[in-house]
Amino acid sequence: MARRVNCVLLKREADGLDYLPYPGELGKRIYNSISKEAWAQWVAHQTTLINENRLTPIEPKARAFLVGEMEKFLFGTGSEKPPEFVPK
């Protein structure tokens, strides 16, 4: 039976993640309150941010930007798509 969480992003109960997706306290917070479905939404949005902003995730500045956007997307007011982004 899948682990269930009360997902703060989807605002409903859903299947939880199988492992901590990020290290430290933030990873524990995500594991305890974000569903697989919500995490998949974040990963897709993160990919858009990386591609549209031409980020290199191993660079500390880009990493800090992505962590901030992840927190906003999952727990805050949301993360905006880049202004130049045009969906296909």
C-alpha positions as CSV (number, residue, x, y, z in Angstrom):
1,M,0.0,0.0,0.0
2,A,1.3,3.4,-1.0
3,R,2.2,6.0,1.7
4,R,-0.4,8.8,1.8
5,V,0.2,12.4,2.6
6,N,-2.1,15.4,3.0
7,C,-0.5,17.4,0.1
8,V,-0.2,21.1,0.8
9,L,0.1,22.0,-2.9
10,L,-2.9,19.9,-4.2
11,K,-4.8,20.5,-0.9
12,R,-5.9,16.9,-0.7
13,E,-4.7,13.5,0.3
14,A,-2.5,11.8,-2.3
15,D,0.2,9.2,-2.7
16,G,3.4,10.3,-1.0
17,L,7.0,10.2,-2.3
18,D,9.0,7.0,-1.9
19,Y,12.2,8.8,-0.7
20,L,13.4,12.2,0.3
21,P,13.8,14.1,-2.9
22,Y,16.1,16.8,-1.5
23,P,18.6,16.7,1.4
24,G,18.2,18.2,4.8
25,E,15.2,19.8,6.5
26,L,13.7,21.0,3.3
27,G,13.8,17.4,1.9
28,K,12.0,16.1,5.1
29,R,9.4,18.8,4.7
30,I,8.8,17.9,1.1
31,Y,8.7,14.2,1.9
32,N,6.1,14.7,4.7
33,S,3.7,17.1,2.9
34,I,4.1,16.9,-0.9
35,S,2.6,14.2,-3.1
36,K,4.2,12.4,-6.0
37,E,1.8,14.3,-8.3
38,A,2.8,17.7,-6.9
39,W,6.5,16.7,-7.0
40,A,6.1,15.8,-10.7
41,Q,4.5,19.2,-11.3
42,W,7.5,20.9,-9.7
43,V,10.0,18.8,-11.7
44,A,8.3,19.9,-15.0
45,H,8.3,23.5,-13.8
46,Q,11.9,23.3,-12.8
47,T,12.8,22.0,-16.3
48,T,11.1,25.0,-17.8
49,L,13.0,27.3,-15.5
50,I,16.4,25.6,-16.3
51,N,15.8,25.7,-20.1
52,E,14.2,29.1,-20.4
53,N,16.7,30.8,-18.1
54,R,19.6,28.8,-19.5
55,L,20.7,27.7,-16.0
56,T,23.5,25.3,-15.1
57,P,22.2,23.5,-12.0
58,I,25.6,22.8,-10.6
59,E,26.4,26.5,-10.3
60,P,25.8,27.8,-6.8
61,K,23.8,30.9,-8.0
62,A,21.5,28.8,-10.2
63,R,21.1,26.2,-7.4
64,A,20.1,28.9,-4.9
65,F,17.6,30.3,-7.5
66,L,16.1,26.9,-8.0
67,V,15.8,26.1,-4.3
68,G,14.0,29.4,-3.8
69,E,11.7,28.8,-6.7
70,M,11.0,25.2,-5.4
71,E,10.0,26.6,-2.0
72,K,7.7,29.2,-3.6
73,F,6.2,26.6,-5.9
74,L,5.6,23.9,-3.3
75,F,4.9,25.9,-0.1
76,G,4.4,29.6,-1.1
77,T,2.7,31.8,-3.5
78,G,3.8,29.9,-6.6
79,S,6.7,30.2,-9.0
80,E,6.1,32.2,-12.2
81,K,7.2,30.9,-15.6
82,P,9.8,33.1,-17.3
83,P,8.3,36.0,-19.2
84,E,9.6,34.7,-22.5
85,F,8.1,31.3,-22.1
86,V,5.7,30.3,-24.8
87,P,4.0,26.8,-24.3
88,K,4.0,24.5,-27.3
